[in-house]
Amino acid sequence: MASANDSHFFTSPSEQRDQQDEAEFLYNRPLREKNQQLEEENLKLKQLLRESGISWSPSLILDPNREHGIWAESTWPSGKKGTRPRPSRTTATRSSARHERRLPSLPTEIHLRILEYAMTSDFPIIDPLCKLDQESITSEEKKRGNQIAIGFLSTCRAYHVEGTEFLWSNNTFIFTSHSALRTFANVDLQYRRNIKHITMRIIAKYYDDDEDRRHIAPHPVHEPSRSRTMHIPTHIRTKEDTMARRGFKSYTWLQVVDFLDALRPPFDPKHVYGQPRPRLLPGLESLRIDLVNCPPEFLNPPGGPALHNLASHDLASTLNELQITGITDCQWGADLSNQLARMVKDDGLLLKHGTAFMQGSKGLRRITKGEHAEWRMRVVRAWKVLAKEYAEAQKRNGNPAPLNHHLAHREYHANAVRAAPEEEDHPPTIWKVRRTLWKKVPLSRECEDRDWVEFDRTSGFRIHEEQYGDDSFDVYDEDELVCHHCGVMHSPYEEDY
């Protein structure tokens, strides 16, 4: 049992994947593959029919004497009521000639600009290549019409090639399920490698086998003046006479694990043996994770090696910036945040904010309260530069660091990964001794405009305005970071390494 205050007691769920959802995903997966095989087979059969001058449609005929099976004029089946007669060749030719003279001839650059405009959406594309889950989008997103003219891609081969490039390079994408993210592997690698940013909308799911039981939890939007609660939307499951775990279950941080697992290298039959396999999005530089329905002091902290293996090893030091919304100020949120921060490169930016979405009985809705508040920001492992300088200085002075196989293992992997690139054209610093660095940070949660913020390298936190002009803050003492046991400079935080 977990309690928020004296008046409310909340039952914490056990973390577990739902077998019914997994079974549905595994069932649909071979169906998609079978549909793709049938589509490819259908295209090959149509090509054979075209080359042989045979029509696959009763309303069309093909001229076998034309090159490459080019279509002759459209015909209408005779003997049917309501059919119109086929126009003569002379009439069709004169009509098309007049039509061609009426249309202006546009340069290729104008065609490409029109195509680029048609394939660029004003809003992020949600779950590309997949059917939309109505429970995972807001009412505003449901009301939006088609944002791109996808029909352009079927006009001709040139439009298909150029339009596909515009589609995947000019848009941003939101994924609401790990299955949608895995399906994105069907996009060719040449387009996936150019994607720099995506958003993961991870909606916590709850299950129970007692349909009469209602669950409440602390409200994700914290208000110091009053205590608020929320009703947890629960998926009802059938009771089974087995030893399977029953009762109230959640799918929260394990869902984060499944999302991250989808970013690992997918299988590619064209991959050259002996070369490193590229990840799903090799060029990914920034990632936003929106955690939905993750109440504070309610969920069990992440356990097991799965999350650590993904964030600290397979996907470690791959991002320049990580944004997390809906992260709670409790043990669950702290453990999850510390693990995810290891995906950020040295000198990378970690941004955390309050809840952006909440799902209730009326569906998913955006939380507008606090959206203009600043991010809680921190530069990850900014002290690594200081540690490297200290180690080189000790080596020049004839005092190298003591041999330690564990530290050598860390150093080997640290040298294999580059730090986040330094941002250029930043303002000059006023500090003479204090070690700092500059980052461009978003002004608020939903604002894309950025402003320069100066961070302290020792702590990784931003330098507030009240510290400027106070000479007492213009200090740098390397002894604060040097370990007195091993003589090596460490992080001031236990979660960094």
C-alpha positions in Angstrom: 0.0 0.0 0.0 1.2 3.5 -0.8 -0.3 6.6 0.8 -0.2 10.2 -0.3 -1.6 11.7 2.9 -3.8 10.7 5.8 -7.1 10.7 3.9 -6.2 8.6 0.8 -4.7 5.2 0.5 -3.7 3.8 -2.9 -3.1 0.2 -4.0 0.1 0.0 -6.0 -0.1 -2.3 -9.1 2.4 -5.0 -9.9 4.4 -4.4 -13.0 3.8 -6.9 -15.8 3.2 -7.1 -19.5 -0.3 -8.0 -20.6 -0.4 -11.3 -22.4 -3.5 -10.5 -24.3 -2.0 -7.4 -25.9 1.2 -9.2 -26.7 -0.8 -12.1 -28.3 -2.7 -9.6 -30.5 0.6 -7.9 -31.6 2.2 -11.2 -32.5 -1.0 -12.2 -34.4 -1.1 -9.1 -36.5 2.6 -9.2 -37.3 2.6 -12.2 -39.6 -0.6 -10.8 -41.2 1.3 -7.6 -42.2 4.1 -9.7 -43.6 1.7 -11.8 -45.5 -0.1 -8.7 -46.9 3.3 -7.4 -48.1 4.1 -10.6 -49.9 0.7 -10.7 -51.6 1.2 -7.0 -52.7 4.6 -7.8 -54.2 3.2 -10.8 -55.9 0.3 -8.8 -57.3 2.6 -6.2 -58.7 4.7 -8.8 -60.5 1.6 -10.4 -62.0 0.3 -7.1 -63.2 3.7 -6.4 -64.8 3.5 -9.8 -66.7 0.0 -9.0 -67.9 1.1 -5.5 -69.1 4.0 -7.0 -71.0 1.7 -9.6 -72.6 -1.0 -7.0 -73.6 -3.6 -8.6 -71.3 -5.8 -6.3 -69.2 -6.5 -7.2 -65.5 -9.5 -4.8 -65.5 -12.7 -5.2 -67.7 -12.7 -1.5 -68.3 -9.2 -1.3 -69.8 -7.4 -2.8 -72.7 -3.7 -2.9 -73.4 -2.0 -2.6 -76.8 0.6 -5.4 -77.1 2.3 -3.6 -80.0 3.2 -0.6 -77.9 6.6 -0.5 -76.0 6.6 -1.7 -72.4 2.9 -2.5 -72.6 1.8 1.1 -72.5 -2.0 1.5 -72.2 -4.1 2.2 -75.2 -7.2 4.4 -74.9 -9.7 3.5 -72.2 -12.7 1.5 -73.3 -16.0 0.9 -71.8 -17.5 -2.6 -71.9 -20.1 -2.9 -74.6 -23.6 -4.3 -74.1 -24.1 -2.8 -70.7 -26.8 -0.4 -69.9 -25.6 3.1 -69.0 -22.2 2.9 -70.6 -20.8 5.8 -72.7 -19.3 5.3 -76.1 -15.5 5.4 -76.5 -14.3 8.7 -78.1 -12.6 8.4 -81.4 -8.8 8.6 -81.7 -9.1 11.9 -83.6 -11.4 13.5 -81.1 -9.2 12.4 -78.1 -6.0 13.6 -79.8 -7.5 17.1 -80.7 -8.9 17.4 -77.2 -5.6 16.5 -75.5 -3.7 18.8 -77.9 -5.9 21.8 -77.0 -5.6 20.9 -73.3 -1.8 20.7 -73.5 -1.7 24.1 -75.2 -3.8 25.6 -72.4 -1.6 24.3 -69.6 1.6 26.3 -68.8 5.0 24.5 -68.8 6.5 24.8 -65.3 10.2 24.5 -64.5 11.3 21.5 -62.6 12.2 23.6 -59.6 8.6 24.7 -59.3 7.4 21.1 -59.5 9.7 20.2 -56.7 8.6 23.1 -54.6 5.0 22.2 -55.0 5.8 18.6 -54.2 7.7 19.5 -51.1 4.9 21.7 -49.9 2.4 18.9 -50.5 4.4 16.3 -48.6 5.2 18.6 -45.5 2.7 18.5 -42.6 2.1 21.4 -40.3 1.8 19.0 -37.4 3.8 15.9 -36.4 2.7 12.6 -38.1 1.4 10.1 -35.5 2.2 6.4 -36.0 3.2 6.5 -39.6 2.5 3.2 -41.6 0.1 2.1 -38.8 -3.6 2.5 -38.1 -4.3 5.2 -35.5 -5.3 4.1 -32.0 -8.1 6.5 -31.1 -7.4 6.2 -27.4 -3.8 7.5 -27.9 -4.6 10.8 -29.6 -6.4 13.9 -28.3 -9.7 15.3 -29.6 -7.8 18.1 -31.4 -5.7 15.6 -33.2 -8.8 13.6 -34.2 -10.3 16.7 -35.8 -7.3 17.4 -38.1 -7.7 16.4 -41.7 -5.1 15.0 -44.0 -2.0 17.1 -43.6 -0.1 15.7 -46.7 -1.2 14.9 -50.2 0.0 11.3 -50.2 -1.5 10.7 -53.7 1.4 12.6 -55.2 3.6 9.5 -54.7 1.4 7.4 -57.0 1.5 9.9 -59.9 4.7 8.8 -61.5 8.1 7.3 -60.6 9.9 10.7 -60.4 7.3 12.1 -58.0 7.5 8.9 -55.9 11.2 9.1 -55.5 11.4 12.9 -54.7 8.2 12.9 -52.7 9.3 10.0 -50.5 12.5 11.9 -49.7 10.5 15.0 -48.7 8.0 12.9 -46.6 10.6 11.4 -44.3 13.0 14.3 -44.1 10.6 17.3 -43.7 8.3 15.9 -41.0 8.5 15.0 -37.4 6.9 11.8 -36.0 5.1 10.7 -32.8 4.9 7.0 -31.8 2.2 5.9 -29.4 3.2 2.2 -29.2 6.3 0.2 -29.5 4.7 -1.9 -32.3 4.3 1.3 -34.4 8.0 2.1 -33.8 9.0 -1.4 -34.9 6.9 -1.2 -38.0 8.9 1.9 -38.9 11.7 -0.5 -39.8 9.8 -1.0 -43.1 11.0 2.4 -44.2 14.3 2.2 -46.2 17.4 2.9 -44.2 18.4 5.8 -46.5 15.4 7.7 -45.2 15.5 6.6 -41.6 19.1 7.7 -41.2 18.2 11.4 -41.8 15.6 11.5 -39.0 17.0 13.6 -36.1 14.1 13.8 -33.7 11.1 11.8 -32.7 8.5 11.8 -29.8 7.5 8.7 -27.8 4.0 9.1 -26.3 4.1 6.3 -23.6 0.6 5.9 -22.1 0.7 3.7 -19.0 -1.8 0.8 -19.1 -3.5 -0.8 -16.2 -5.3 -4.1 -16.0 -7.5 -5.9 -13.5 -9.7 -9.0 -13.4 -12.3 -7.5 -11.1 -14.6 -5.2 -13.1 -16.3 -4.0 -9.9 -13.1 -2.6 -8.4 -12.2 1.1 -9.0 -8.7 2.4 -8.7 -7.7 6.0 -7.7 -4.2 7.5 -7.6 -2.6 10.8 -6.8 -3.2 13.4 -9.6 -0.2 13.8 -11.8 -0.5 17.6 -11.7 0.8 18.6 -8.3 -0.9 21.4 -6.5 0.6 22.3 -3.0 -2.7 24.0 -1.9 -4.8 20.8 -2.2 -4.7 17.1 -2.6 -6.2 15.8 -5.8 -6.8 12.2 -7.0 -7.6 10.7 -10.4 -9.5 7.6 -11.5 -7.2 5.1 -13.2 -8.7 3.8 -16.5 -8.4 0.0 -16.3 -8.7 -2.7 -18.9 -10.7 -5.6 -17.7 -9.3 -9.1 -18.1 -11.0 -12.5 -17.6 -10.2 -14.4 -14.5 -8.3 -17.7 -15.2 -8.1 -20.8 -13.1 -4.3 -20.9 -13.4 -1.3 -19.9 -11.4 -0.9 -16.7 -13.4 -0.6 -13.5 -11.3 -4.0 -11.9 -10.8 -5.2 -8.6 -9.5 -4.3 -5.1 -10.4 -1.4 -4.9 -12.8 0.4 -2.0 -14.6 2.5 -1.7 -17.8 4.6 1.4 -17.3 8.4 1.2 -17.2 8.3 -2.2 -19.0 6.6 -0.3 -21.8 9.6 2.1 -21.7 11.8 -0.9 -22.1 9.8 -2.1 -25.1 10.0 1.4 -26.8 13.8 1.5 -26.3 14.1 -2.1 -27.5 12.4 -1.0 -30.8 15.3 1.5 -31.4 17.9 -1.3 -31.5 19.1 -2.5 -34.9 16.4 -4.2 -36.9 17.0 -7.1 -39.2 18.1 -6.1 -42.7 18.6 -8.8 -45.3 20.7 -6.4 -47.4 23.2 -5.7 -44.6 26.8 -6.5 -45.4 28.2 -9.2 -43.1 31.0 -8.0 -40.8 29.8 -4.3 -40.7 28.1 -2.8 -37.6 24.4 -3.1 -37.9 22.7 0.4 -37.8 20.1 1.2 -35.3 16.5 1.9 -36.3 17.2 5.6 -36.4 21.0 6.0 -36.8 20.9 9.8 -37.0 18.7 10.3 -34.0 20.0 13.3 -32.0 17.1 14.3 -29.7 14.3 12.4 -28.2 11.2 13.5 -26.3 9.3 11.0 -24.1 5.8 12.0 -22.9 4.9 9.8 -19.9 1.1 9.6 -19.5 -0.8 8.5 -16.4 2.2 7.8 -14.2 1.1 9.1 -10.8 3.6 10.0 -8.1 4.1 7.7 -5.1 2.0 5.0 -6.9 4.2 2.8 -9.1 6.9 0.3 -8.1 10.4 1.4 -9.1 12.0 -0.2 -12.2 13.7 -3.5 -11.4 15.8 -6.0 -13.3 18.6 -5.5 -15.8 16.4 -4.9 -18.9 16.2 -1.1 -18.7 19.8 -0.8 -17.6 21.1 -2.9 -20.5 19.2 -0.8 -23.0 19.8 2.7 -21.7 23.4 2.1 -20.3 24.8 -0.2 -23.0 22.9 -0.7 -26.3 21.7 2.9 -26.6 24.2 4.6 -24.3 25.6 8.0 -25.3 23.6 8.3 -28.5 21.6 11.5 -27.9 22.5 15.1 -27.7 19.3 16.0 -25.9 16.6 14.1 -24.0 13.3 15.6 -23.0 11.0 13.9 -20.5 7.6 15.1 -19.5 5.3 13.5 -16.9 8.3 12.3 -14.8 7.3 12.1 -11.1 9.2 13.4 -8.1 9.3 10.0 -6.4 11.5 6.9 -6.3 9.9 5.6 -9.5 10.6 8.8 -11.4 14.1 9.2 -10.0 15.2 5.7 -10.9 13.7 5.9 -14.4 15.2 9.3 -15.0 18.7 8.2 -13.9 18.6 5.2 -16.2 17.3 7.2 -19.2 20.0 9.9 -18.6 22.6 7.4 -19.7 21.3 7.6 -23.2 22.6 11.2 -23.4 26.2 11.9 -24.4 28.7 13.7 -22.3 27.8 17.4 -22.3 24.4 16.5 -23.5 21.2 18.2 -22.3 18.6 16.5 -20.0 15.3 18.3 -19.8 12.4 17.3 -17.5 8.9 18.8 -17.2 5.6 18.2 -15.6 2.7 16.2 -17.1 1.8 17.1 -20.7 -1.1 14.6 -21.2 -3.6 12.7 -19.1 -5.9 9.9 -20.1 -9.3 9.5 -18.4 -12.8 8.3 -19.1 -13.2 11.0 -21.9 -10.0 10.0 -23.6 -6.6 11.6 -23.9 -6.3 15.3 -23.3 -3.5 17.8 -23.1 -2.6 19.5 -19.8 -2.3 23.2 -20.4 -1.5 24.1 -16.8 2.1 24.8 -16.4 3.0 24.4 -20.1 4.7 27.8 -20.1 6.9 26.9 -17.1 10.6 26.4 -17.7 12.2 23.1 -18.1 14.2 21.5 -15.3 17.5 21.4 -17.0 20.9 19.8 -16.5 23.9 19.0 -18.6 24.8 15.4 -18.3 28.4 14.5 -17.2 29.7 18.0 -17.8 32.5 17.2 -15.3 34.1 14.6 -17.7 36.1 17.4 -19.4 37.5 18.5 -16.0 38.3 14.9 -15.2 40.2 14.5 -18.4 42.2 17.7 -17.9 43.0 16.6 -14.4 44.2 13.2 -15.5 46.5 14.7 -18.2 47.9 17.3 -15.7 48.7 14.5 -13.2 50.4 12.5 -15.9 52.6 15.4 -16.9 53.5 16.0 -13.3 54.6 12.3 -13.0 51.6 11.3 -10.9 49.5 9.0 -13.2 46.3 7.6 -11.9 46.6 4.1 -10.2 45.9 1.1 -12.4 42.3 -0.2 -12.0 40.8 -2.7 -14.4 37.3 -1.4 -13.7 38.3 2.2 -14.5 40.2 1.1 -17.6 37.1 -0.6 -18.8 35.1 2.6 -18.4 37.8 4.7 -20.0 37.9 2.4 -23.1 34.1 2.8 -23.7 34.2 6.5 -22.9 36.9 7.1 -25.5 34.8 5.2 -28.1 31.9 7.7 -27.8 32.1 11.3 -28.7 30.7 14.0 -26.5 27.8 16.2 -27.6 29.1 18.9 -30.0 29.7 22.4 -28.6 27.1 24.9 -29.7 28.6 27.8 -31.6 28.0 31.6 -31.5 27.2 31.5 -27.8 27.6 34.7 -25.6 30.9 35.2 -23.8 31.1 34.2 -20.2 31.9 36.6 -17.4 33.5 34.1 -15.1 37.3 34.1 -14.8 37.8 30.9 -12.8 34.5 29.1 -12.8 34.2 26.5 -15.6 31.0 26.8 -17.6 29.4 25.8 -20.9 26.5 27.2 -23.0 23.4 25.5 -24.3 20.4 26.6 -26.3 17.3 25.5 -24.3 13.6 25.6 -25.2 11.7 28.5 -23.6 8.8 26.3 -22.4 7.3 22.8 -22.9 5.5 23.4 -26.1 7.7 26.2 -27.5 10.2 25.5 -30.1 12.0 28.9 -29.7 15.3 28.6 -27.7 17.5 30.8 -25.7 21.1 30.6 -24.4 21.6 29.3 -20.9 24.9 29.0 -19.1 25.6 25.9 -17.0 28.2 25.1 -14.4 30.5 22.2 -15.4 31.0 21.0 -11.9 27.4 20.5 -11.0 25.8 20.4 -14.5 23.0 22.8 -13.4 22.2 26.2 -14.8 23.6 29.4 -13.4 20.8 31.6 -12.1 20.7 35.3 -12.5 21.3 36.1 -8.9 24.7 34.5 -9.1 26.0 36.9 -11.8 27.9 39.8 -10.3 28.7 37.8 -7.1 32.4 37.1 -7.0 32.0 34.4 -4.4 30.6 32.1 -7.1 33.6 32.6 -9.4 35.5 29.6 -8.0 36.7 26.2 -9.2 38.1 23.7 -6.7 39.1 20.4 -8.4 39.6 18.8 -5.0 35.8 18.7 -4.6 35.6 16.1 -7.4 38.8 14.1 -6.7 38.3 10.9 -4.8 40.6 10.6 -1.8 40.6 6.8 -2.1 41.7 6.3 -5.7 42.9 9.8 -6.7 40.6 9.9 -9.7 38.1 12.7 -10.4 34.5 11.4 -10.1 31.0 12.8 -10.6 29.3 14.7 -7.8 26.3 12.4 -8.4 26.1 8.7 -7.7 24.0 8.0 -10.8 26.7 9.3 -13.1 29.6 7.2 -14.3 
